């Protein structure tokens, strides 16, 4: 009986440590969201050393395996792209007042993902049909004449649309 209790306790501790480790490795994108096109490349120092670097781009692997690519020109950030290993759930805190940007159609003419962005900040989020963010692209701030909504509202509008005929 004591042996089974010790084994169960050991398994519980291992599972708890694995969960804690996984939670710690979850991507915190809040520091990345502060990056903007036009900033000096020195603003990327908080990411640590790049796995690949030259005068035109830097590539980082983040703790959770996500890839972050930054393009540069004369020491300034001209664009960036964050590709999540595991898509991220829509979180209300950093997805306020986004606007619909673009949508794609797959081979069956069903919408498969859409882009939403904050024009003032120049960030574009790629959202799939499951309501998960697949990637974020940093671009120059842009103008959009769409009415701003939060990402959940844009996703609801997107999933309620009928198939488009081209």
Secondary structure as GFF3:
##gff-version 3
##sequence-region A 1 166
A	DSSP	alpha_helix	2	25	.	.	.	ID=ss1
A	DSSP	alpha_helix	30	33	.	.	.	ID=ss2
A	DSSP	three_ten_helix	41	47	.	.	.	ID=ss3
A	DSSP	beta_strand	52	53	.	.	.	ID=ss4
A	DSSP	beta_strand	57	61	.	.	.	ID=ss5
A	DSSP	beta_strand	67	73	.	.	.	ID=ss6
A	DSSP	beta_strand	76	89	.	.	.	ID=ss7
A	DSSP	three_ten_helix	92	94	.	.	.	ID=ss8
A	DSSP	beta_strand	99	105	.	.	.	ID=ss9
A	DSSP	beta_strand	111	118	.	.	.	ID=ss10
A	DSSP	beta_strand	123	128	.	.	.	ID=ss11
A	DSSP	beta_strand	132	138	.	.	.	ID=ss12
A	DSSP	alpha_helix	151	160	.	.	.	ID=ss13
###
